Amino acid sequence: MAFASFSEFLAMGGHAPYVWSAWGVTALLLIATVWHARVEQRQLLNGIKRRARRANSLRGNAQ
Amino acid sequence: MWAFIHKLGSPKWFYGISAKLQPWFWAAAVLLLVTGSLWGLAFAPADYQQGNSFRIIYVHVPAAFLAQSIFISMAVSGLVFMVWKIKVADMAAAVMAPLGAAMTFVALFSGAVWGVPTWGTWWMWDARLTSMLILLFLYLGVIALRGAFTSRDSASRAASVLAMVGVINIPIIKYSVDWWYTLHQPASFTLTSRPTMPTEMWLPLVIMVLGFYSFFIALTLMRTRSEILRRESSKRWVQDLVNGRVVNAQAEETR
């Protein structure tokens, strides 16, 4: 461990604003990327399912 | 070899194999990034000159590596698409661009933030910084170009050409620190010589770099699968795969 206490870890020897903003932006972007990919995947799958259901019910009504 | 390339080029085959590979890369990414972050932030010793601000290296260097590697991957995918008409290559290239732009931004932002305590300035028109900024604009250009065409094929070809031409910027970024040495220091890491940092400083960096690469592979597999769904949604195999249960359930209801 390079720090004696948790508050020292947070303070980063006076470099807290630099270290935490660089790391924070990185973490935020990585997490947002994964979140976006999940939403995208779910929307595409739901869209295909919805279209199939609609096509199915149209076919059902026609019979 | 050719049979393998054509199999790889089949969206259906790719959709299946990528589903199997994906969890391994996600697991590796999480494991490496968590280990590397804890080690780099809390356990690696502070730099004797820079103090704790040097810990920015653990996000700055991996992001900068990835920013360049993604552009090369995009150019290679573009070439594969142009030469062999393999659509999956173009889909992969399309989903890589936003992550590449994000990584370039992270490299620039973390570099600027790091520059304040280290160089006393957040920006200078240094060759390395400028060529990275050009990389960001190239990524944005590729993304914009894809959206600028109504025909998907034209968009794909235009984006491939821009990626293949733009890749010339990558060796410029790499050698910029040696050709015009103004602000940014030369590479602290090379594959050919031993690092000058102590082991407990560079090992977490290697872990972070591997973590970023795993993340890139996992995300590209995931988003290429989505792109396949988007482009092939009218294909029979996609509908059968996605609706398997829905179709069967309704078929039974109507019986």
Interface residues (C-beta under 8 A of the other chain):
Chain A: M1 A2 F3 F9 M12 G13 G14 H15 Y18 V19 S21 A22 W23 V25 T26 L29 L30 T33 V34 A37 E40 Q41 L44 L45 G47 I48 K49 R51 A52 R53 N56 S57 G60 Q63
Chain B: L33 S37 L41 A42 F43 A44 P45 A46 G51 N52 S53 R55 I56 V59 H60 A63 P98 L99 A102 F105 V106 F109 S110 V113 W114 V116 P117 F215 L219 M222 R223 R225 S226 L229 R230 S233 V238 Q239 V242 N243 V246 V247 Q250 T254
